[in-house]
Amino acid sequence: MLIGTFVNVQAAEAVTVPIKHDFPTREEQILALKTTREFDVLVIGGGATGCGCALDAVTRGLKTALLERDDFSSGTSSRSTKLIHGGVRYLQKAIMKLDFEQYRMVKEALQERANLLEIAPHLSAPLPIMLPVYKWWQLPYYWVGIKLYDIVAGSQCLKSSYVLSKSRALELFPMLRKDKLVGAIVYYDGQHNDARMNLAIALTAARYGAATANYAEVLRLLKTTDPGTGKERVCGARCRDVLTGQEFDVKAKCVINATGPFTDSVRKMDDQEVPNICQPSAGVHIVMPGYYSPDNMGLLDPATSDGRVIFFLPWEKMTIAGTTDSPTDVTSHPIPTEEDINFILNEVRNYLSVDVEVRRGDVLAAWSGIRPLVTDPNSKDTQSISRNHVVTVSDSGLVTIAGGKWTTYRAMAQDTIDAAIQAHDLNAGSSKTIGLQLQGAEDWSPTLYIRLVQDYGLESEVAQHLASTYGDKAFEVAKIAQVTGKRWPIVGKRLVSEFPYIEAEVIYGVKEYARTAVDMISRRTRLAFLNVQAAEEALPRIVDIMGKELNWSEQKKKEELEAAKKFLYYEMGYKVKSDQLTDSSEITLVPSDIERYKKRFHMFDKDKKGFITILDVQRVLESISVQIDEKTLHDILNEVDLNKNGQVELIEFLQLMSAIQKGHVSGSRLAVLMKTAEENLGQRVVIPVDRSGGGL
C-alpha cells in the first residue's frame, strides 16, 4: 500500500460475516427495512459516525439497519477541512492545561488516522503541512510541540517532522510571505475525500448485509412497555420514504441516535424534557484556484488574528482554506457568510507574498458545516470545547453518540456498539473494524490508473481521478464510459472541460444510491465544492442522464435543476458571489478609466442606445471574422446583466470593470472578450470564451 512504510495498523480479528460482491439496490434495501421482523440495531443518521456504527454492528454479526433522511454525508461529514488528523492544537491545549482528556483524544485520533489511511488508501494520503515561523524564539517552541505530536503517534507516525531554512521553505512554498520569515517546520497529517469516504463506509456496510437507506426519514420513535419492569422501551422507528411518501415501521432491539448536529431533536423524540447536550458550531471553508498553494504542501496558520487556526491546503487540484468557528443555530442548510469568507481571505493575505494578489473574485466555492460539539457548561466559547465524544443510554434504551470528530468515527462507532450490546444484552463479539478495508480498497494500487488508460483509452487525468475516487471499482465506471468518437481519449466524455468528472460517473452514481442532482454535484462528484459555476454548467447534462436512469418526467427534471441551482446559490457560495456585483455596486473608477471603458463600450454600442445586446456583440465579432454561437454569447452577457433584461447597460459594464479592478470579480468572459476585440479590431483573432475558473 501507498503508506505501508509509514504506519503500522494491527488488524482486528477476521470478520466471519460474508461480504457480497455488490451492494443491493435502494429498492431492495427499502424492501428489507419493511419486511424484516426485527433488527438487532437500527442506526439513525448516515454521516460518518452513523455509517461507522452500521459497519461495526453488521461485521459483529448483528442484524443492522440504517436510516438517513437526506443523502449519506449530506451534512457535516461532507463539509469538513478534508484532514485526517490528531489535532496539533488539541495537543498544545493538552500540554498547556495539563489536560489528560485532550491528550487521550489526540492519541486515539492519531491511531485512527493510521487506520483510516490503511483501510482506504485510494481516498486518502499523507500530506506535509508547513508551519511558517516569523520570530526566532518561536522556532524551538513550535519544534518541540510538533516533535511531541510525532512521539504521541509512536509507531503510527506517518513521517518525521523536520525544520526548514528560510530559503528552503520559500523553495517549497514560493507563495509564502518572505519578510521576517526565519524558517519553517513541516509535519505530516492525512487528507481525504470526506464525502466519498463516508459513502465508502456506507457501501461497505451494505455489502456486509446492513439494510441502509438514504432519503428515509424517522418521523417518531416506537416504544413498548417492558413486561418485567413496566418501563417504556424504545423498540424501533416510524419512518417515511422521502422519495415515495410511503410510511412504515422498522422494529429493532436497539436504536442508535447518530445524527450529529440533530442529536437533541432525536433525543427529544424519546423524552421531551431532556436537556440539550449539543452546542453547534459553524465552520466556513473556501476553495480557491490551485495556483494559491503548491501541489503537495499545506500551510498551517497556528494563531490567527482572533486566536483560531487556519489551514491552507491543496485538495483535488484546488486550494482549500478554513475554517472559522462560531456558535450557530442547527439547520439542514447552513449558509456561508461574506464576513466569514473575508475573515479567511484576510488571514490568507497575512501569510502569502505581497506579489500574490489575494482576490475576493478568486473564491470558487464556499460552504459552512455545523460541528456537533458536546456542551461544556464551563466553556466561554465554542473554540475551547474539545471534540471528545460521549455515548449515553437513556432510561428507555435510546443509545446516543454525540461530539467527536471525523478522524475518530471508527472508535466512536466501536464505543457506541459496545454500549448498545451491554445495554440491550445483544449477542455479539468485539469490534472487527480495525484494518477492515473499505469499498474500493481491496485491489487498489498506486499504479491502477495506468491499467485504466491502457485497457480503456481514458485520459490520464480522468484515469487518475477514477482510481482515487472508486479504487478497484474504477473499472466498473470505465466499462460504462461512452466512446468519444475522437482519436484520444477513446472513452470518457467530461461533464465540464476543466474537471476530470465524466458522464459515466452519473450512471454509476445512481447505482451508489444518488437520487437527486444535488447528490451528484456535491457528494458522488465534488464539483459543487470545487467550482460552483462549473457545477451549474454541468447540471443540465447531469439531470438528463439521471432522468434517463431514474425515469424522471420533464417536470421532475425541471424541479431537480431548480433545487440544485438553489443549493449552489445559497449553500455553496453562489449568492455571496452574486452580491459582489449588483445593480447597486459602487463604481470607484478614476475619470480616465471611466472614459477608457466608455470608449470600449461604445465600440459595441454603435447606435448610442446606452446598452448592448447579443446582436451588437455578434456585429463586432463578425467584423473581425470571429464566430461564437448564440447560446455561449447569451451566457456571457447573462453573467453581467444584473437586472436580467436581456441587455448590458453602460452602468452595468462600469460596475463590472470597477469590481474587477477591486478584485471582487475575476474571470469575466465579457470583459476579456471586449478588451480583446478592442485591441484587435480589424484583424482576425482568436477570442477566448471559456469560463476562466469562475471566481465567486
C-alpha positions as CSV (number, residue, x, y, z in Angstrom):
1,M,0.0,0.0,0.0
2,L,1.0,3.6,-0.6
3,I,1.6,4.3,3.1
4,G,2.7,0.9,4.3
5,T,6.1,2.2,5.1
6,F,4.8,4.9,7.3
7,V,2.2,3.3,9.5
8,N,1.6,0.1,11.3
9,V,-2.0,-0.9,11.8
10,Q,-2.7,-4.1,13.8
11,A,-5.7,-5.7,12.1
12,A,-8.6,-6.8,14.2
13,E,-9.7,-10.5,14.3
14,A,-11.1,-11.6,10.9
15,V,-14.7,-10.8,10.1
16,T,-16.8,-14.0,9.8
17,V,-19.8,-12.3,8.2
18,P,-19.8,-13.0,4.4
19,I,-19.4,-9.9,2.1
20,K,-21.4,-9.6,-1.1
21,H,-19.7,-8.9,-4.4
22,D,-22.0,-5.9,-4.8
23,F,-24.4,-3.9,-2.8
24,P,-28.2,-4.2,-3.1
25,T,-30.3,-1.5,-4.9
26,R,-32.1,1.1,-2.9
27,E,-35.4,-0.5,-3.7
28,E,-34.1,-3.8,-2.3
29,Q,-32.9,-2.0,0.8
30,I,-36.3,-0.4,1.4
31,L,-37.9,-3.8,1.0
32,A,-35.6,-5.3,3.6
33,L,-36.4,-2.5,6.0
34,K,-40.1,-3.0,5.5
35,T,-40.1,-6.8,5.7
36,T,-37.5,-7.7,8.4
37,R,-39.4,-8.6,11.6
38,E,-36.9,-7.1,13.9
39,F,-33.3,-5.8,13.6
40,D,-30.8,-6.1,16.4
41,V,-29.6,-2.5,15.7
42,L,-31.3,0.5,14.0
43,V,-28.9,3.4,13.4
44,I,-30.5,6.9,12.7
45,G,-28.1,9.1,10.7
46,G,-26.0,8.4,7.6
47,G,-23.0,10.6,8.3
48,A,-19.5,9.2,9.1
49,T,-20.4,8.1,12.6
50,G,-23.8,6.6,11.7
51,C,-22.4,4.6,8.8
52,G,-19.4,3.7,11.0
53,C,-21.9,2.3,13.6
54,A,-23.7,0.3,11.0
55,L,-20.5,-1.2,9.7
56,D,-19.2,-2.0,13.2
57,A,-22.5,-3.7,14.1
58,V,-23.0,-5.7,10.9
59,T,-19.5,-7.0,11.0
60,R,-20.0,-8.3,14.5
61,G,-22.9,-10.4,13.1
62,L,-25.7,-8.1,14.3
63,K,-28.8,-7.7,12.1
64,T,-28.4,-4.0,11.2
65,A,-30.4,-1.2,9.6
66,L,-29.6,2.5,8.9
67,L,-31.9,5.3,8.1
68,E,-30.8,8.7,6.7
69,R,-33.4,11.4,5.9
70,D,-31.3,13.1,3.3
71,D,-28.3,11.6,1.5
72,F,-25.3,9.8,3.0
73,S,-22.8,12.5,4.1
74,S,-25.2,15.4,3.2
75,G,-24.5,17.2,6.5
76,T,-21.3,17.9,8.4
77,S,-19.4,14.9,7.1
78,S,-19.1,16.3,3.6
79,R,-18.2,19.8,4.7
80,S,-15.0,19.2,6.7
81,T,-11.4,20.5,6.2
82,K,-10.7,17.2,4.5
83,L,-8.0,16.4,7.0
84,I,-7.5,13.1,8.9
85,H,-5.6,14.4,11.9
86,G,-4.9,14.0,15.6
87,G,-5.2,17.8,16.1
88,V,-2.0,19.7,16.7
89,R,-3.8,22.4,18.5
90,Y,-5.6,19.9,20.9
91,L,-2.1,18.6,21.8
92,Q,-1.0,22.1,22.5
93,K,-4.0,22.6,24.8
94,A,-3.4,19.3,26.5
95,I,0.1,20.3,27.4
96,M,-0.5,23.9,28.3
97,K,-3.5,23.0,30.5
98,L,-2.2,19.6,31.7
99,D,-5.5,18.2,30.3
100,F,-5.2,14.4,30.1
101,E,-8.6,14.0,28.4
102,Q,-7.4,16.2,25.5
103,Y,-4.1,14.2,25.3
104,R,-6.1,10.9,25.2
105,M,-8.2,12.2,22.4
106,V,-5.2,13.2,20.3
107,K,-3.6,9.8,21.0
108,E,-6.8,8.0,19.9
109,A,-7.1,10.2,16.8
110,L,-3.5,9.5,15.7
111,Q,-4.2,5.8,15.9
112,E,-7.4,6.2,13.9
113,R,-5.6,8.4,11.4
114,A,-3.2,5.5,10.7
115,N,-6.1,3.0,10.4
116,L,-8.1,5.2,8.0
117,L,-5.1,5.7,5.7
118,E,-4.6,1.9,5.7
119,I,-8.3,0.9,5.0
120,A,-9.0,3.4,2.2
121,P,-5.6,4.2,0.6
122,H,-7.4,5.3,-2.7
123,L,-9.3,8.0,-0.9
124,S,-6.6,9.2,1.5
125,A,-2.9,10.0,1.6
126,P,-0.3,11.6,3.9
127,L,0.1,15.4,3.4
128,P,3.0,17.5,4.5
129,I,1.9,20.7,6.3
130,M,4.2,23.7,6.7
131,L,4.1,25.9,9.8
132,P,6.0,29.1,8.8
133,V,7.9,30.8,11.7
134,Y,8.4,34.6,11.8
135,K,10.1,35.0,15.2
136,W,13.3,33.3,16.2
137,W,12.1,32.3,19.7
138,Q,9.0,30.5,18.1
139,L,11.2,28.0,16.2
140,P,12.2,25.9,19.2
141,Y,8.7,26.4,20.8
142,Y,6.9,25.0,17.7
143,W,9.5,22.4,17.0
144,V,9.1,20.9,20.5
145,G,5.3,20.9,20.0
146,I,5.4,19.2,16.6
147,K,8.0,16.6,17.8
148,L,5.7,15.7,20.6
149,Y,3.0,15.2,18.0
150,D,5.3,12.7,16.3
151,I,6.1,11.0,19.6
152,V,2.5,10.6,20.6
153,A,1.8,8.9,17.2
154,G,4.6,6.5,18.0
155,S,4.9,3.6,15.5
156,Q,2.0,5.1,13.6
157,C,3.8,8.4,12.8
158,L,3.4,9.0,9.1
159,K,6.8,10.6,8.6
160,S,9.1,12.5,10.9
161,S,8.6,16.3,11.1
162,Y,11.6,18.5,10.1
163,V,12.9,22.1,10.2
164,L,13.5,24.1,7.0
165,S,15.7,27.2,6.5
166,K,14.1,30.3,5.1
167,S,15.4,29.7,1.6
168,R,14.3,26.0,1.5
169,A,10.8,27.0,2.9
170,L,10.4,29.5,0.0
171,E,11.6,26.9,-2.5
172,L,8.9,24.5,-1.4
173,F,6.2,27.2,-0.8
174,P,7.1,30.1,-3.1
175,M,3.9,32.0,-2.4
176,L,4.9,32.5,1.2
177,R,5.5,36.0,2.7
178,K,9.2,36.5,2.7
179,D,9.8,39.4,5.0
180,K,10.7,38.5,8.6
181,L,10.4,34.7,7.8
182,V,13.1,32.9,9.8
183,G,12.3,29.3,8.8
184,A,9.5,26.7,8.9
185,I,8.6,23.3,10.4
186,V,7.0,20.6,8.3
187,Y,4.9,17.9,9.8
188,Y,2.6,15.2,8.3
189,D,-1.1,14.5,8.7
190,G,-3.6,12.7,6.5
191,Q,-6.0,14.1,3.9
192,H,-9.1,12.5,2.3
193,N,-12.1,13.0,0.1
194,D,-14.6,13.2,3.0
195,A,-18.0,12.6,1.3
196,R,-16.6,9.7,-0.8
197,M,-15.0,8.2,2.4
198,N,-18.4,8.4,4.1
199,L,-20.1,6.8,1.1
200,A,-17.4,4.0,1.1
201,I,-18.2,3.2,4.7
202,A,-22.0,3.1,3.9
203,L,-21.5,0.9,0.8
204,T,-19.2,-1.5,2.7
205,A,-21.8,-1.8,5.4
206,A,-24.4,-2.6,2.7
207,R,-22.2,-5.2,1.2
208,Y,-21.9,-6.9,4.6
209,G,-25.7,-7.1,4.8
210,A,-26.8,-3.9,6.5
211,A,-30.1,-2.6,5.3
212,T,-29.1,1.0,4.6
213,A,-31.3,3.6,3.0
214,N,-30.9,7.3,2.2
215,Y,-34.0,9.5,1.9
216,A,-35.6,7.5,4.7
217,E,-36.8,9.9,7.4
218,V,-37.6,9.0,11.0
219,L,-40.9,10.5,12.0
220,R,-41.1,9.2,15.6
221,L,-39.6,6.5,17.8
222,L,-41.7,3.4,18.6
223,K,-42.0,2.3,22.2
224,T,-43.2,-0.8,24.0
225,T,-43.7,-1.5,27.7
226,D,-41.3,-3.9,29.3
227,P,-43.5,-6.6,31.0
228,G,-40.8,-7.2,33.6
229,T,-40.2,-3.6,34.8
230,G,-43.2,-1.8,33.4
231,K,-40.9,0.8,31.9
232,E,-41.3,2.1,28.3
233,R,-38.5,0.9,26.0
234,V,-37.6,2.3,22.5
235,C,-38.2,-0.6,20.0
236,G,-37.9,1.0,16.6
237,A,-38.9,3.9,14.5
238,R,-41.8,5.0,12.3
239,C,-40.3,6.2,9.0
240,R,-41.1,7.6,5.7
241,D,-39.5,7.0,2.3
242,V,-39.0,10.6,1.3
243,L,-39.0,9.7,-2.4
244,T,-42.3,7.9,-2.5
245,G,-44.1,9.2,0.6
246,Q,-44.7,5.7,1.9
247,E,-44.6,5.2,5.7
248,F,-43.5,2.1,7.5
249,D,-42.2,0.8,10.8
250,V,-38.7,-0.5,11.4
251,K,-38.5,-2.6,14.6
252,A,-35.2,-3.1,16.4
253,K,-33.9,-4.3,19.8
254,C,-31.7,-1.2,20.0
255,V,-32.0,2.2,18.4
256,I,-28.8,4.4,18.0
257,N,-29.0,8.1,17.6
258,A,-26.0,9.2,15.4
259,T,-27.5,12.4,13.9
260,G,-24.6,14.9,14.6
261,P,-26.0,18.4,15.0
262,F,-29.5,17.0,15.2
263,T,-28.7,14.8,18.2
264,D,-31.0,16.7,20.5
265,S,-34.0,16.6,18.2
266,V,-33.9,12.8,18.2
267,R,-33.3,12.7,22.0
268,K,-36.5,14.8,22.4
269,M,-38.4,12.2,20.3
270,D,-37.6,9.9,23.2
271,D,-38.1,12.4,26.0
272,Q,-39.4,15.9,25.6
273,E,-37.9,17.1,28.9
274,V,-34.3,16.1,28.2
275,P,-31.8,19.0,28.3
276,N,-29.7,19.7,25.2
277,I,-26.2,18.3,25.1
278,C,-25.1,19.6,21.7
279,Q,-23.6,23.0,21.1
280,P,-23.4,23.5,17.4
281,S,-20.5,25.5,15.9
282,A,-20.3,26.7,12.3
283,G,-17.1,26.3,10.3
284,V,-16.8,28.0,6.9
285,H,-14.3,27.0,4.2
286,I,-13.5,28.5,0.8
287,V,-11.9,27.0,-2.3
288,M,-9.5,29.0,-4.4
289,P,-7.5,28.1,-7.6
290,G,-4.8,25.6,-7.3
291,Y,-2.0,28.2,-8.0
292,Y,-2.5,29.6,-4.5
293,S,-0.7,26.6,-3.0
294,P,2.0,24.0,-4.1
295,D,0.6,20.7,-5.3
296,N,1.7,18.7,-2.3
297,M,2.3,21.1,0.6
298,G,-0.3,22.5,3.0
299,L,0.1,25.5,5.3
300,L,-1.0,26.0,9.0
301,D,-1.6,29.4,10.5
302,P,-1.3,28.5,14.2
303,A,-2.6,31.8,15.6
304,T,-4.9,33.9,13.5
305,S,-5.9,37.5,14.5
306,D,-8.7,36.2,16.7
307,G,-6.9,33.1,18.1
308,R,-8.3,30.5,15.7
309,V,-6.3,28.1,13.5
310,I,-6.5,28.4,9.7
311,F,-5.4,25.6,7.3
312,F,-4.5,26.4,3.7
313,L,-4.3,23.1,1.8
314,P,-4.1,21.6,-1.7
315,W,-7.2,19.5,-2.4
316,E,-8.4,18.0,-5.7
317,K,-6.0,20.3,-7.6
318,M,-7.6,23.3,-5.9
319,T,-6.7,25.1,-2.7
320,I,-9.0,24.9,0.4
321,A,-8.8,27.4,3.2
322,G,-10.6,27.3,6.5
323,T,-12.0,27.2,9.0
324,T,-14.0,29.6,11.1
325,D,-15.5,28.6,14.4
326,S,-18.6,30.4,15.7
327,P,-21.8,29.4,17.5
328,T,-24.8,28.8,15.2
329,D,-28.3,27.5,15.1
330,V,-28.9,24.0,13.9
331,T,-30.1,23.9,10.3
332,S,-30.1,21.4,7.4
333,H,-28.9,24.2,5.1
334,P,-26.1,26.2,6.6
335,I,-25.0,29.2,4.5
336,P,-21.5,30.7,4.3
337,T,-21.5,34.5,5.1
338,E,-19.5,37.2,3.4
339,E,-18.0,38.1,6.8
340,D,-16.5,34.6,7.3
341,I,-15.2,34.5,3.7
342,N,-13.4,37.8,4.1
343,F,-12.0,36.7,7.5
344,I,-10.4,33.7,5.8
345,L,-9.1,35.8,2.9
346,N,-7.5,38.3,5.3
347,E,-5.8,35.5,7.2
348,V,-4.5,34.1,3.9
349,R,-3.2,37.5,2.9
350,N,-1.2,37.7,6.1
351,Y,0.8,34.6,5.1
352,L,1.2,35.0,1.3
353,S,3.7,37.1,-0.5
354,V,2.7,40.7,-1.5
355,D,3.3,39.6,-5.1
356,V,0.3,37.3,-4.8
357,E,-2.9,39.4,-5.0
358,V,-5.5,37.5,-2.9
359,R,-8.7,38.4,-4.7
360,R,-12.3,38.0,-3.5
361,G,-13.1,37.1,-7.1
362,D,-10.9,34.0,-6.8
363,V,-13.2,32.3,-4.4
364,L,-14.6,29.4,-6.5
365,A,-16.9,27.9,-3.8
366,A,-17.7,28.4,-0.2
367,W,-19.6,26.4,2.4
368,S,-20.5,26.2,6.0
369,G,-20.5,22.9,8.1
370,I,-22.0,22.5,11.5
371,R,-19.8,20.7,14.1
372,P,-21.8,18.9,16.7
373,L,-19.7,19.8,19.7
374,V,-20.6,18.4,23.2
375,T,-21.5,21.2,25.6
376,D,-19.2,22.1,28.4
377,P,-21.1,24.3,30.8
378,N,-17.9,26.0,32.0
379,S,-16.8,26.9,28.4
380,K,-16.7,30.6,27.4
381,D,-16.8,29.9,23.7
382,T,-17.1,27.1,21.2
383,Q,-13.4,27.2,20.2
384,S,-12.3,25.9,23.7
385,I,-14.6,22.9,23.5
386,S,-12.8,19.6,22.8
387,R,-14.1,17.4,20.1
388,N,-14.3,14.5,22.5
389,H,-17.3,12.2,22.1
390,V,-19.8,10.9,24.6
391,V,-22.1,7.9,24.5
392,T,-25.3,8.0,26.6
393,V,-28.1,5.5,27.1
394,S,-31.5,6.9,28.1
395,D,-33.9,5.3,30.5
396,S,-35.9,3.9,27.6
397,G,-32.7,2.4,26.0
398,L,-32.0,5.0,23.2
399,V,-28.3,5.0,22.6
400,T,-26.8,8.4,21.6
401,I,-23.4,9.1,20.2
402,A,-22.5,12.8,20.2
403,G,-19.5,15.0,19.7
404,G,-16.2,13.6,18.4
405,K,-14.5,14.3,15.0
406,W,-14.3,12.8,11.5
407,T,-11.0,11.1,12.1
408,T,-12.3,9.1,15.2
409,Y,-15.5,8.0,13.6
410,R,-14.5,4.3,13.8
411,A,-13.5,4.5,17.5
412,M,-16.7,6.4,18.2
413,A,-18.7,3.6,16.4
414,Q,-16.9,0.9,18.4
415,D,-17.7,2.6,21.7
416,T,-21.3,3.1,20.7
417,I,-21.9,-0.6,19.6
418,D,-20.1,-1.8,22.8
419,A,-22.6,0.4,24.9
420,A,-25.5,-0.9,22.8
421,I,-24.5,-4.6,23.3
422,Q,-24.2,-4.0,27.1
423,A,-27.4,-2.0,27.5
424,H,-29.5,-4.3,25.4
425,D,-27.8,-7.6,26.1
426,L,-27.1,-8.3,22.4
427,N,-25.3,-11.4,21.4
428,A,-22.1,-10.2,19.6
429,G,-18.3,-10.3,20.0
430,S,-15.8,-7.5,19.9
431,S,-15.3,-4.9,17.1
432,K,-13.7,-6.1,13.9
433,T,-13.3,-2.8,12.0
434,I,-9.6,-2.1,12.7
435,G,-7.8,-2.9,9.4
436,L,-11.2,-3.7,7.7
437,Q,-10.8,-2.5,4.2
438,L,-13.5,-0.2,2.7
439,Q,-15.2,-0.3,-0.6
440,G,-12.6,0.1,-3.4
441,A,-9.5,-0.6,-1.3
442,E,-9.0,-4.3,-1.8
443,D,-7.2,-4.4,-5.2
444,W,-6.2,-0.8,-5.4
445,S,-2.6,0.1,-6.1
446,P,-1.0,3.5,-6.9
447,T,-0.5,2.4,-10.5
448,L,-4.0,1.1,-11.1
449,Y,-4.8,4.2,-13.2
450,I,-2.2,3.1,-15.8
451,R,-4.3,0.0,-16.5
452,L,-7.4,2.2,-17.0
453,V,-5.5,4.3,-19.6
454,Q,-4.1,1.2,-21.3
455,D,-7.2,-1.0,-21.2
456,Y,-10.0,1.5,-21.9
457,G,-8.3,4.5,-23.6
458,L,-9.2,7.0,-20.8
459,E,-7.3,10.3,-20.5
460,S,-4.5,10.0,-17.8
461,E,-6.1,12.8,-15.7
462,V,-9.5,11.1,-15.8
463,A,-8.0,7.7,-15.0
464,Q,-6.1,9.0,-12.0
465,H,-9.3,10.7,-10.8
466,L,-11.4,7.4,-11.2
467,A,-8.7,5.4,-9.4
468,S,-8.5,7.8,-6.5
469,T,-12.3,8.0,-6.2
470,Y,-13.5,4.5,-6.8
471,G,-10.4,2.4,-6.1
472,D,-10.6,-1.0,-7.6
473,K,-14.3,-0.2,-8.6
474,A,-13.0,2.3,-11.2
475,F,-13.1,-0.5,-13.8
476,E,-16.9,-0.7,-13.4
477,V,-17.1,3.1,-14.2
478,A,-14.7,2.7,-17.1
479,K,-16.8,-0.2,-18.6
480,I,-19.8,2.1,-18.9
481,A,-17.9,5.2,-20.2
482,Q,-19.1,6.4,-23.6
483,V,-17.0,6.3,-26.7
484,T,-16.0,9.9,-27.5
485,G,-15.6,9.5,-31.3
486,K,-12.2,11.2,-31.1
487,R,-8.7,9.7,-31.7
488,W,-8.0,10.3,-28.0
489,P,-9.4,9.8,-25.4
490,I,-11.2,6.8,-26.8
491,V,-13.8,6.8,-24.0
492,G,-14.9,9.2,-21.2
493,K,-16.9,12.3,-22.0
494,R,-16.3,15.0,-19.5
495,L,-19.1,16.8,-17.8
496,V,-17.2,20.1,-17.9
497,S,-13.9,20.7,-19.7
498,E,-11.6,21.6,-16.8
499,F,-12.5,18.8,-14.4
500,P,-11.9,15.1,-14.8
501,Y,-15.5,14.0,-14.0
502,I,-17.1,12.0,-16.8
503,E,-20.7,11.2,-17.7
504,A,-20.3,7.5,-16.8
505,E,-19.9,8.6,-13.2
506,V,-23.5,9.9,-13.2
507,I,-24.8,6.5,-14.2
508,Y,-22.6,4.8,-11.6
509,G,-23.6,7.4,-9.0
510,V,-27.3,6.3,-9.4
511,K,-26.2,2.8,-8.6
512,E,-24.4,4.3,-5.5
513,Y,-27.8,5.5,-4.2
514,A,-27.7,9.0,-5.6
515,R,-31.3,10.2,-6.1
516,T,-31.0,13.9,-6.7
517,A,-28.9,16.2,-8.8
518,V,-27.5,17.7,-5.6
519,D,-26.3,14.2,-4.5
520,M,-24.4,14.1,-7.8
521,I,-22.8,17.5,-7.9
522,S,-21.8,17.6,-4.2
523,R,-21.1,14.0,-3.0
524,R,-20.8,11.5,-5.8
525,T,-18.7,14.0,-7.7
526,R,-17.3,17.0,-5.7
527,L,-18.0,19.7,-8.4
528,A,-20.1,21.9,-6.2
529,F,-17.3,22.0,-3.6
530,L,-14.6,22.8,-6.2
531,N,-16.3,25.4,-8.5
532,V,-20.0,26.3,-8.3
533,Q,-20.0,27.8,-11.8
534,A,-18.6,24.6,-13.3
535,A,-21.2,22.6,-11.3
536,E,-24.0,24.8,-12.6
537,E,-22.7,24.3,-16.2
538,A,-22.7,20.5,-15.7
539,L,-26.2,20.4,-14.2
540,P,-28.4,20.1,-17.4
541,R,-26.4,17.1,-18.6
542,I,-26.4,15.5,-15.2
543,V,-30.2,15.9,-14.9
544,D,-30.6,14.4,-18.4
545,I,-28.6,11.3,-17.5
546,M,-30.2,10.9,-14.1
547,G,-33.6,11.4,-15.6
548,K,-33.0,8.6,-18.1
549,E,-31.7,6.3,-15.3
550,L,-34.5,7.0,-12.8
551,N,-37.4,7.6,-15.3
552,W,-37.9,11.2,-14.4
553,S,-40.7,13.2,-16.1
554,E,-39.9,16.5,-17.7
555,Q,-41.5,18.3,-14.7
556,K,-39.3,16.3,-12.3
557,K,-36.2,17.1,-14.3
558,K,-37.1,20.8,-14.1
559,E,-37.6,20.6,-10.3
560,E,-34.3,18.8,-9.9
561,L,-32.5,21.5,-11.9
562,E,-34.1,24.3,-9.8
563,A,-33.4,22.5,-6.5
564,A,-29.7,22.1,-7.4
565,K,-29.3,25.7,-8.5
566,K,-30.9,26.8,-5.2
567,F,-28.4,24.6,-3.4
568,L,-25.5,26.2,-5.3
569,Y,-26.9,29.7,-4.8
570,Y,-27.4,29.5,-1.0
571,E,-25.2,26.7,0.4
572,M,-22.2,26.7,-1.9
573,G,-21.5,30.4,-2.0
574,Y,-23.1,31.5,-5.3
575,K,-25.3,34.1,-3.5
576,V,-22.4,35.8,-1.9
577,K,-20.7,35.8,-5.3
578,S,-23.6,37.5,-7.0
579,D,-23.7,40.0,-4.2
580,Q,-20.2,41.1,-5.3
581,L,-21.7,42.6,-8.5
582,T,-25.2,44.0,-8.1
583,D,-27.1,46.9,-9.6
584,S,-26.2,48.9,-6.5
585,S,-22.5,48.1,-6.7
586,E,-20.3,51.2,-6.2
587,I,-18.2,52.4,-9.1
588,T,-14.8,53.5,-7.8
589,L,-13.0,54.1,-11.2
590,V,-10.9,57.2,-11.8
591,P,-12.2,59.6,-14.6
592,S,-9.6,58.4,-17.0
593,D,-10.6,54.8,-16.6
594,I,-14.3,55.6,-16.9
595,E,-13.6,57.4,-20.3
596,R,-11.4,54.4,-21.5
597,Y,-14.2,51.9,-20.6
598,K,-16.9,54.1,-22.1
599,K,-14.9,54.2,-25.4
600,R,-14.6,50.4,-25.3
601,F,-18.4,50.0,-24.6
602,H,-19.3,52.4,-27.4
603,M,-17.3,50.2,-29.9
604,F,-20.1,47.7,-29.4
605,D,-23.0,50.2,-28.8
606,K,-22.6,52.0,-32.2
607,D,-26.1,53.4,-32.0
608,K,-25.5,55.1,-28.6
609,K,-28.5,53.3,-27.1
610,G,-26.8,53.1,-23.7
611,F,-26.9,49.2,-23.7
612,I,-25.5,46.3,-25.8
613,T,-27.3,43.1,-26.8
614,I,-26.2,39.8,-28.4
615,L,-26.7,41.4,-31.8
616,D,-24.2,44.2,-31.0
617,V,-21.6,41.7,-29.9
618,Q,-22.1,39.5,-32.9
619,R,-21.8,42.5,-35.2
620,V,-18.3,43.4,-33.8
621,L,-17.2,39.8,-33.8
622,E,-18.2,39.4,-37.4
623,S,-16.2,42.5,-38.4
624,I,-13.1,40.7,-37.1
625,S,-14.2,37.3,-38.6
626,V,-14.8,35.6,-35.2
627,Q,-17.8,33.4,-34.7
628,I,-19.2,32.5,-31.3
629,D,-22.5,30.5,-31.0
630,E,-25.6,32.4,-29.8
631,K,-26.0,30.3,-26.6
632,T,-22.5,31.0,-25.5
633,L,-23.0,34.7,-26.1
634,H,-26.2,34.7,-24.2
635,D,-24.4,33.0,-21.2
636,I,-21.6,35.6,-21.4
637,L,-24.0,38.6,-21.3
638,N,-26.1,37.0,-18.7
639,E,-23.1,36.9,-16.2
640,V,-23.1,40.7,-16.3
641,D,-26.8,41.5,-17.0
642,L,-27.7,42.4,-13.4
643,N,-31.3,43.3,-13.9
644,K,-31.9,40.4,-16.2
645,N,-33.5,42.4,-19.0
646,G,-31.5,40.7,-21.8
647,Q,-29.1,43.6,-22.3
648,V,-26.0,45.0,-20.6
649,E,-26.2,48.7,-19.8
650,L,-23.3,51.1,-19.6
651,I,-23.7,51.4,-15.8
652,E,-23.6,47.6,-15.5
653,F,-20.4,47.4,-17.6
654,L,-18.7,50.1,-15.5
655,Q,-19.8,48.3,-12.3
656,L,-18.2,45.1,-13.7
657,M,-14.9,46.9,-14.5
658,S,-14.9,48.5,-11.1
659,A,-15.5,45.2,-9.4
660,I,-12.7,43.6,-11.5
661,Q,-10.3,46.4,-10.6
662,K,-11.0,45.9,-6.8
663,G,-10.5,42.1,-7.1
664,H,-14.1,41.3,-6.2
665,V,-14.8,39.7,-9.6
666,S,-12.4,37.6,-11.7
667,G,-12.7,35.6,-14.9
668,S,-15.4,37.7,-16.6
669,R,-15.7,36.5,-20.1
670,L,-17.4,39.7,-21.4
671,A,-14.6,41.8,-20.1
672,V,-12.0,39.7,-21.7
673,L,-14.0,39.5,-25.0
674,M,-14.5,43.2,-25.2
675,K,-10.9,44.0,-24.4
676,T,-9.6,41.5,-26.9
677,A,-11.9,42.9,-29.6
678,E,-10.8,46.5,-28.9
679,E,-7.1,45.5,-29.2
680,N,-7.5,43.5,-32.4
681,L,-10.2,45.3,-34.3
682,G,-9.5,45.0,-38.0
683,Q,-7.6,41.7,-37.8
684,R,-8.7,38.1,-37.3
685,V,-8.0,36.9,-33.8
686,V,-9.0,34.0,-31.6
687,I,-11.1,35.3,-28.6
688,P,-11.2,33.1,-25.6
689,V,-14.7,32.4,-24.3
690,D,-14.0,29.5,-21.9
691,R,-15.1,30.2,-18.3
692,S,-11.8,31.1,-16.6
693,G,-12.1,29.4,-13.3
694,G,-15.4,31.1,-12.5
695,G,-14.5,33.0,-9.3
696,L,-17.1,33.8,-6.7
